[in-house]
Amino acid sequence: MNARFEDSVAVTGLGQSAVGRRLGRAGLDLTVEAALAAVGDAGLSPSDIDGIATFPGESNDPGFAGASAWELHDALGISANWYLGAHQTPGQLGPVIDAAMAVACGLARHVLCFRTVTESSAQGDRGRAGVLTHPVDDFRRWMAPFGAPSAANWLALVAQAHFDRYGTTREQLGWIPLVERRHAALNPRAVYRDPLTMDDYLAARMISTPFGLYDCDVPVDGSTAVVVSHRSAALDGRRPAVALEGVGCGLRRPFGWDQGADLTTMANADAAAMLWSRTELRPADVDVALLYDGFSFLALSWLEALGFCPAGEGGPFVADGDGRRIALGGDIPLNTQGGQLSGGRLHGFGHLHEAVLQLRGDAGDRQVAGAEVALAAAGGGPLAGCLLLSRAR
């Protein structure tokens, strides 16, 4: 096993702002709310924070970056020895991986990591069309003329390739949004909590074949923050620290969303391979999986990439027992907060937030009994990062 910087760090603080549709609040306002909650949860004050990190830093996409590292730094009066605010990281959880390395190397002792979105307010009443028509100068300029400006289009091709090769069906895929909706009913913060049936799922309008409406995540406004600290400092915290058991990332294939040699796999396979090389724990040790679900297929792909089921068998795996395998009380409870499909698109950090709650035993009615190991993963296409977390021992 490789040298482990993970042994030196822990998650000591957790905070989240109000989360909802079209809150109409400034991104910095939401960020300050989440950050102060996380800092206070760690038993610290802003003056104790000496590092700050976020994804994506700054962005031209409306609502995609609710606040920058610089804005929060100045708003809280932080004096940072180390900071990060870059767009291209190993998925949305990349800043947490970088923060852990910074702490382990002695560049900082307490790093405040956050992710803020105001996509719901940015879209207004026009839905996705409200944010997909702005000019772009990145790879999307080659796709927009063909009516494919969104990841819904790009990842639909990946999902369809999986369907064609392995016989995956929409009915099988539908168990992911159905089970997540059941979990969301137990989460008072979730955006959508009303029951969802398979008939509802199949009858919903198509977005980009094979994705229907309920295969797509729900844009929201909200901010999530965590404090990553040196393990020695974690002993002084107000709440139980959560240990970092392993991280995974990697970019071992072309960056283009549609340029991989095998369209049925993505960068999550690279991240998963690194993760399991850095820990003695195995998939069977994981009690709860918080896996990125910007689209339902991404969660299925993560299940395969991480070894919870063999490649190509994700469809039967999630459909087993009408979704019972991935539900609370099942073999591997999936996205117990409702995920991004019902809980809201907090862009990966919502999964990390739920992982910490589960390991602290603070998840309320959706608590996984005796949860000791959780896996949080974020990203899709060419970007992917994952964290294996445990109760501090």
WORA-V532647 format. One record per residue. N is the residue number from 1. RES is the residue in three letters. PHI is phi as a letter, one per 30 degrees, with the letter a starting at -180 (* if undefined). PSI is psi in radians with two decimals (NA if undefined). Layout:
BEGIN
n=N res=RES phi=PHI psi=PSI
n=N res=RES phi=PHI psi=PSI
END
This chain:
BEGIN
n=1 res=MET phi=* psi=2.49
n=2 res=ASN phi=d psi=2.83
n=3 res=ALA phi=e psi=2.39
n=4 res=ARG phi=c psi=1.76
n=5 res=PHE phi=d psi=-0.37
n=6 res=GLU phi=e psi=-0.52
n=7 res=ASP phi=d psi=-0.27
n=8 res=SER phi=c psi=-0.10
n=9 res=VAL phi=b psi=2.85
n=10 res=ALA phi=a psi=2.75
n=11 res=VAL phi=d psi=2.06
n=12 res=THR phi=c psi=-0.29
n=13 res=GLY phi=b psi=2.59
n=14 res=LEU phi=b psi=2.33
n=15 res=GLY phi=a psi=2.63
n=16 res=GLN phi=b psi=2.43
n=17 res=SER phi=d psi=-3.09
n=18 res=ALA phi=e psi=2.53
n=19 res=VAL phi=b psi=2.28
n=20 res=GLY phi=a psi=3.13
n=21 res=ARG phi=d psi=2.21
n=22 res=ARG phi=h psi=0.99
n=23 res=LEU phi=d psi=-0.42
n=24 res=GLY phi=i psi=0.35
n=25 res=ARG phi=c psi=2.62
n=26 res=ALA phi=d psi=2.57
n=27 res=GLY phi=e psi=-0.69
n=28 res=LEU phi=d psi=-0.63
n=29 res=ASP phi=e psi=-0.84
n=30 res=LEU phi=d psi=-0.68
n=31 res=THR phi=d psi=-0.78
n=32 res=VAL phi=d psi=-0.72
n=33 res=GLU phi=e psi=-0.83
n=34 res=ALA phi=d psi=-0.73
n=35 res=ALA phi=d psi=-0.79
n=36 res=LEU phi=d psi=-0.62
n=37 res=ALA phi=d psi=-0.74
n=38 res=ALA phi=d psi=-0.75
n=39 res=VAL phi=d psi=-0.78
n=40 res=GLY phi=d psi=-0.65
n=41 res=ASP phi=d psi=-0.56
n=42 res=ALA phi=d psi=-0.05
n=43 res=GLY phi=i psi=0.46
n=44 res=LEU phi=c psi=3.07
n=45 res=SER phi=b psi=2.84
n=46 res=PRO phi=e psi=-0.51
n=47 res=SER phi=d psi=-0.32
n=48 res=ASP phi=d psi=-0.32
n=49 res=ILE phi=d psi=2.15
n=50 res=ASP phi=b psi=0.28
n=51 res=GLY phi=a psi=2.67
n=52 res=ILE phi=b psi=2.43
n=53 res=ALA phi=a psi=2.53
n=54 res=THR phi=a psi=2.85
n=55 res=PHE phi=b psi=2.38
n=56 res=PRO phi=c psi=0.21
n=57 res=GLY phi=i psi=-1.64
n=58 res=GLU phi=b psi=2.61
n=59 res=SER phi=a psi=2.58
n=60 res=ASN phi=d psi=-0.18
n=61 res=ASP phi=d psi=2.15
n=62 res=PRO phi=e psi=2.20
n=63 res=GLY phi=i psi=-0.12
n=64 res=PHE phi=d psi=-0.55
n=65 res=ALA phi=b psi=1.76
n=66 res=GLY phi=d psi=-0.42
n=67 res=ALA phi=a psi=2.63
n=68 res=SER phi=c psi=2.89
n=69 res=ALA phi=d psi=-0.64
n=70 res=TRP phi=d psi=-0.70
n=71 res=GLU phi=d psi=-0.80
n=72 res=LEU phi=d psi=-0.67
n=73 res=HIS phi=e psi=-0.84
n=74 res=ASP phi=d psi=-0.64
n=75 res=ALA phi=d psi=-0.64
n=76 res=LEU phi=c psi=-0.08
n=77 res=GLY phi=i psi=0.64
n=78 res=ILE phi=d psi=2.48
n=79 res=SER phi=c psi=1.76
n=80 res=ALA phi=c psi=2.30
n=81 res=ASN phi=d psi=-0.43
n=82 res=TRP phi=b psi=2.49
n=83 res=TYR phi=a psi=2.79
n=84 res=LEU phi=a psi=2.33
n=85 res=GLY phi=a psi=0.86
n=86 res=ALA phi=c psi=2.60
n=87 res=HIS phi=d psi=-0.86
n=88 res=GLN phi=d psi=1.73
n=89 res=THR phi=b psi=3.04
n=90 res=PRO phi=d psi=1.25
n=91 res=GLY phi=i psi=-3.09
n=92 res=GLN phi=d psi=-0.39
n=93 res=LEU phi=d psi=0.06
n=94 res=GLY phi=e psi=-0.74
n=95 res=PRO phi=e psi=-0.54
n=96 res=VAL phi=d psi=-0.70
n=97 res=ILE phi=d psi=-0.81
n=98 res=ASP phi=d psi=-0.70
n=99 res=ALA phi=d psi=-0.70
n=100 res=ALA phi=d psi=-0.73
n=101 res=MET phi=d psi=-0.68
n=102 res=ALA phi=d psi=-0.74
n=103 res=VAL phi=d psi=-0.78
n=104 res=ALA phi=d psi=-0.55
n=105 res=CYS phi=d psi=-0.08
n=106 res=GLY phi=i psi=0.21
n=107 res=LEU phi=d psi=-0.39
n=108 res=ALA phi=a psi=2.82
n=109 res=ARG phi=c psi=-0.62
n=110 res=HIS phi=b psi=1.95
n=111 res=VAL phi=c psi=2.24
n=112 res=LEU phi=c psi=2.03
n=113 res=CYS phi=c psi=2.40
n=114 res=PHE phi=b psi=2.78
n=115 res=ARG phi=b psi=2.18
n=116 res=THR phi=b psi=2.40
n=117 res=VAL phi=b psi=2.53
n=118 res=THR phi=b psi=0.68
n=119 res=GLU phi=d psi=-0.58
n=120 res=SER phi=d psi=-0.83
n=121 res=SER phi=d psi=-0.63
n=122 res=ALA phi=d psi=-0.61
n=123 res=GLN phi=d psi=-0.54
n=124 res=GLY phi=i psi=-2.44
n=125 res=ASP phi=d psi=-0.03
n=126 res=ARG phi=c psi=-0.03
n=127 res=GLY phi=i psi=-2.62
n=128 res=ARG phi=e psi=-0.57
n=129 res=ALA phi=e psi=-0.40
n=130 res=GLY phi=d psi=-0.29
n=131 res=VAL phi=b psi=-0.11
n=132 res=LEU phi=c psi=-0.03
n=133 res=THR phi=c psi=-0.01
n=134 res=HIS phi=d psi=2.67
n=135 res=PRO phi=d psi=2.50
n=136 res=VAL phi=b psi=2.62
n=137 res=ASP phi=b psi=0.34
n=138 res=ASP phi=c psi=-2.75
n=139 res=PHE phi=e psi=-0.37
n=140 res=ARG phi=d psi=-0.34
n=141 res=ARG phi=d psi=-0.36
n=142 res=TRP phi=d psi=-0.31
n=143 res=MET phi=c psi=-0.55
n=144 res=ALA phi=e psi=-0.71
n=145 res=PRO phi=d psi=-0.33
n=146 res=PHE phi=c psi=0.25
n=147 res=GLY phi=i psi=0.50
n=148 res=ALA phi=b psi=1.16
n=149 res=PRO phi=d psi=-0.07
n=150 res=SER phi=b psi=2.68
n=151 res=ALA phi=d psi=-0.39
n=152 res=ALA phi=e psi=-0.64
n=153 res=ASN phi=d psi=-0.80
n=154 res=TRP phi=d psi=-0.77
n=155 res=LEU phi=d psi=-0.36
n=156 res=ALA phi=d psi=-0.62
n=157 res=LEU phi=d psi=-0.68
n=158 res=VAL phi=d psi=-0.78
n=159 res=ALA phi=d psi=-0.75
n=160 res=GLN phi=d psi=-0.62
n=161 res=ALA phi=d psi=-0.69
n=162 res=HIS phi=d psi=-0.76
n=163 res=PHE phi=e psi=-0.82
n=164 res=ASP phi=d psi=-0.69
n=165 res=ARG phi=d psi=-0.72
n=166 res=TYR phi=c psi=-0.09
n=167 res=GLY phi=i psi=0.29
n=168 res=THR phi=d psi=2.52
n=169 res=THR phi=b psi=2.83
n=170 res=ARG phi=d psi=-0.63
n=171 res=GLU phi=d psi=-0.71
n=172 res=GLN phi=d psi=-0.85
n=173 res=LEU phi=e psi=-0.57
n=174 res=GLY phi=d psi=-0.37
n=175 res=TRP phi=d psi=-0.37
n=176 res=ILE phi=d psi=-0.97
n=177 res=PRO phi=d psi=-0.54
n=178 res=LEU phi=d psi=-0.81
n=179 res=VAL phi=d psi=-0.70
n=180 res=GLU phi=d psi=-0.62
n=181 res=ARG phi=d psi=-0.66
n=182 res=ARG phi=d psi=-0.74
n=183 res=HIS phi=d psi=-0.69
n=184 res=ALA phi=d psi=-0.54
n=185 res=ALA phi=d psi=-0.36
n=186 res=LEU phi=c psi=0.03
n=187 res=ASN phi=c psi=1.89
n=188 res=PRO phi=d psi=-0.30
n=189 res=ARG phi=d psi=-0.22
n=190 res=ALA phi=d psi=2.54
n=191 res=VAL phi=d psi=-0.80
n=192 res=TYR phi=c psi=2.10
n=193 res=ARG phi=b psi=-0.09
n=194 res=ASP phi=d psi=2.62
n=195 res=PRO phi=e psi=2.57
n=196 res=LEU phi=b psi=2.25
n=197 res=THR phi=c psi=2.90
n=198 res=MET phi=d psi=-0.64
n=199 res=ASP phi=d psi=-0.73
n=200 res=ASP phi=e psi=-0.81
n=201 res=TYR phi=d psi=-0.86
n=202 res=LEU phi=d psi=-0.48
n=203 res=ALA phi=d psi=-0.22
n=204 res=ALA phi=d psi=2.70
n=205 res=ARG phi=d psi=2.54
n=206 res=MET phi=d psi=2.51
n=207 res=ILE phi=c psi=-0.95
n=208 res=SER phi=a psi=1.87
n=209 res=THR phi=e psi=2.24
n=210 res=PRO phi=c psi=0.31
n=211 res=PHE phi=d psi=2.22
n=212 res=GLY phi=c psi=-3.08
n=213 res=LEU phi=e psi=-0.76
n=214 res=TYR phi=d psi=0.01
n=215 res=ASP phi=d psi=-0.11
n=216 res=CYS phi=c psi=2.48
n=217 res=ASP phi=d psi=2.93
n=218 res=VAL phi=c psi=1.95
n=219 res=PRO phi=d psi=2.38
n=220 res=VAL phi=b psi=3.06
n=221 res=ASP phi=c psi=2.36
n=222 res=GLY phi=l psi=2.89
n=223 res=SER phi=b psi=2.49
n=224 res=THR phi=b psi=2.44
n=225 res=ALA phi=b psi=2.56
n=226 res=VAL phi=b psi=2.69
n=227 res=VAL phi=c psi=2.18
n=228 res=VAL phi=c psi=2.15
n=229 res=SER phi=b psi=2.84
n=230 res=HIS phi=d psi=2.47
n=231 res=ARG phi=e psi=-0.60
n=232 res=SER phi=d psi=-0.56
n=233 res=ALA phi=d psi=-0.36
n=234 res=ALA phi=d psi=-0.41
n=235 res=LEU phi=d psi=-0.34
n=236 res=ASP phi=c psi=0.03
n=237 res=GLY phi=d psi=2.80
n=238 res=ARG phi=d psi=-0.60
n=239 res=ARG phi=c psi=2.80
n=240 res=PRO phi=e psi=2.30
n=241 res=ALA phi=d psi=2.68
n=242 res=VAL phi=c psi=2.17
n=243 res=ALA phi=d psi=2.59
n=244 res=LEU phi=c psi=2.00
n=245 res=GLU phi=c psi=-0.47
n=246 res=GLY phi=a psi=2.72
n=247 res=VAL phi=b psi=2.73
n=248 res=GLY phi=b psi=2.39
n=249 res=CYS phi=a psi=-3.03
n=250 res=GLY phi=k psi=2.55
n=251 res=LEU phi=b psi=1.50
n=252 res=ARG phi=c psi=0.34
n=253 res=ARG phi=b psi=2.90
n=254 res=PRO phi=e psi=2.57
n=255 res=PHE phi=d psi=-0.47
n=256 res=GLY phi=e psi=2.45
n=257 res=TRP phi=d psi=-0.44
n=258 res=ASP phi=c psi=0.36
n=259 res=GLN phi=c psi=0.09
n=260 res=GLY phi=d psi=2.66
n=261 res=ALA phi=d psi=-0.51
n=262 res=ASP phi=b psi=1.86
n=263 res=LEU phi=d psi=-0.22
n=264 res=THR phi=d psi=-0.09
n=265 res=THR phi=b psi=2.80
n=266 res=MET phi=b psi=-2.92
n=267 res=ALA phi=d psi=-0.27
n=268 res=ASN phi=d psi=-0.49
n=269 res=ALA phi=d psi=-0.63
n=270 res=ASP phi=d psi=-0.76
n=271 res=ALA phi=d psi=-0.73
n=272 res=ALA phi=d psi=-0.72
n=273 res=ALA phi=d psi=-0.75
n=274 res=MET phi=d psi=-0.76
n=275 res=LEU phi=e psi=-0.91
n=276 res=TRP phi=d psi=-0.28
n=277 res=SER phi=d psi=-0.21
n=278 res=ARG phi=c psi=0.20
n=279 res=THR phi=a psi=2.69
n=280 res=GLU phi=d psi=-0.17
n=281 res=LEU phi=d psi=2.74
n=282 res=ARG phi=b psi=2.93
n=283 res=PRO phi=e psi=-0.61
n=284 res=ALA phi=d psi=-0.30
n=285 res=ASP phi=d psi=-0.19
n=286 res=VAL phi=d psi=2.23
n=287 res=ASP phi=c psi=-0.44
n=288 res=VAL phi=a psi=2.36
n=289 res=ALA phi=c psi=2.12
n=290 res=LEU phi=c psi=1.64
n=291 res=LEU phi=c psi=2.38
n=292 res=TYR phi=e psi=2.32
n=293 res=ASP phi=b psi=0.85
n=294 res=GLY phi=e psi=-0.55
n=295 res=PHE phi=b psi=2.58
n=296 res=SER phi=e psi=-0.66
n=297 res=PHE phi=d psi=-0.53
n=298 res=LEU phi=d psi=-0.71
n=299 res=ALA phi=d psi=-0.73
n=300 res=LEU phi=d psi=-0.74
n=301 res=SER phi=d psi=-0.68
n=302 res=TRP phi=d psi=-0.70
n=303 res=LEU phi=e psi=-0.73
n=304 res=GLU phi=d psi=-0.82
n=305 res=ALA phi=d psi=-0.65
n=306 res=LEU phi=d psi=-0.06
n=307 res=GLY phi=i psi=0.27
n=308 res=PHE phi=d psi=-0.40
n=309 res=CYS phi=a psi=2.79
n=310 res=PRO phi=d psi=2.76
n=311 res=ALA phi=e psi=2.32
n=312 res=GLY phi=i psi=-0.18
n=313 res=GLU phi=c psi=0.22
n=314 res=GLY phi=d psi=-0.66
n=315 res=GLY phi=e psi=-1.02
n=316 res=PRO phi=d psi=-0.55
n=317 res=PHE phi=d psi=-0.88
n=318 res=VAL phi=d psi=-0.43
n=319 res=ALA phi=d psi=-0.19
n=320 res=ASP phi=e psi=2.25
n=321 res=GLY phi=i psi=0.60
n=322 res=ASP phi=h psi=0.80
n=323 res=GLY phi=i psi=0.05
n=324 res=ARG phi=d psi=-0.51
n=325 res=ARG phi=d psi=-0.61
n=326 res=ILE phi=c psi=0.12
n=327 res=ALA phi=c psi=2.94
n=328 res=LEU phi=e psi=2.29
n=329 res=GLY phi=i psi=-0.14
n=330 res=GLY phi=d psi=-3.04
n=331 res=ASP phi=d psi=-0.74
n=332 res=ILE phi=b psi=1.50
n=333 res=PRO phi=e psi=2.28
n=334 res=LEU phi=c psi=2.22
n=335 res=ASN phi=h psi=1.13
n=336 res=THR phi=d psi=-0.26
n=337 res=GLN phi=d psi=-0.05
n=338 res=GLY phi=j psi=-0.07
n=339 res=GLY phi=i psi=-2.89
n=340 res=GLN phi=d psi=-0.26
n=341 res=LEU phi=d psi=-0.51
n=342 res=SER phi=b psi=-0.56
n=343 res=GLY phi=d psi=-0.55
n=344 res=GLY phi=k psi=2.55
n=345 res=ARG phi=d psi=1.51
n=346 res=LEU phi=c psi=0.23
n=347 res=HIS phi=h psi=0.94
n=348 res=GLY phi=j psi=-0.70
n=349 res=PHE phi=d psi=-0.45
n=350 res=GLY phi=d psi=-0.58
n=351 res=HIS phi=d psi=-0.72
n=352 res=LEU phi=d psi=-0.73
n=353 res=HIS phi=e psi=-0.80
n=354 res=GLU phi=d psi=-0.65
n=355 res=ALA phi=d psi=-0.77
n=356 res=VAL phi=d psi=-0.74
n=357 res=LEU phi=e psi=-0.79
n=358 res=GLN phi=d psi=-0.74
n=359 res=LEU phi=d psi=-0.42
n=360 res=ARG phi=d psi=-0.23
n=361 res=GLY phi=i psi=0.44
n=362 res=ASP phi=c psi=0.37
n=363 res=ALA phi=c psi=0.11
n=364 res=GLY phi=i psi=-2.34
n=365 res=ASP phi=d psi=-0.31
n=366 res=ARG phi=c psi=0.22
n=367 res=GLN phi=d psi=2.29
n=368 res=VAL phi=d psi=2.06
n=369 res=ALA phi=e psi=2.24
n=370 res=GLY phi=i psi=0.41
n=371 res=ALA phi=d psi=2.13
n=372 res=GLU phi=c psi=-0.40
n=373 res=VAL phi=b psi=2.27
n=374 res=ALA phi=b psi=2.62
n=375 res=LEU phi=b psi=2.18
n=376 res=ALA phi=c psi=2.23
n=377 res=ALA phi=b psi=2.54
n=378 res=ALA phi=b psi=2.66
n=379 res=GLY phi=j psi=2.82
n=380 res=GLY phi=a psi=2.84
n=381 res=GLY phi=i psi=-2.16
n=382 res=PRO phi=d psi=-0.02
n=383 res=LEU phi=c psi=2.28
n=384 res=ALA phi=a psi=2.42
n=385 res=GLY phi=a psi=2.58
n=386 res=CYS phi=b psi=2.69
n=387 res=LEU phi=b psi=2.30
n=388 res=LEU phi=c psi=2.14
n=389 res=LEU phi=b psi=2.70
n=390 res=SER phi=b psi=2.85
n=391 res=ARG phi=d psi=2.33
n=392 res=ALA phi=d psi=2.31
n=393 res=ARG phi=c psi=NA
END
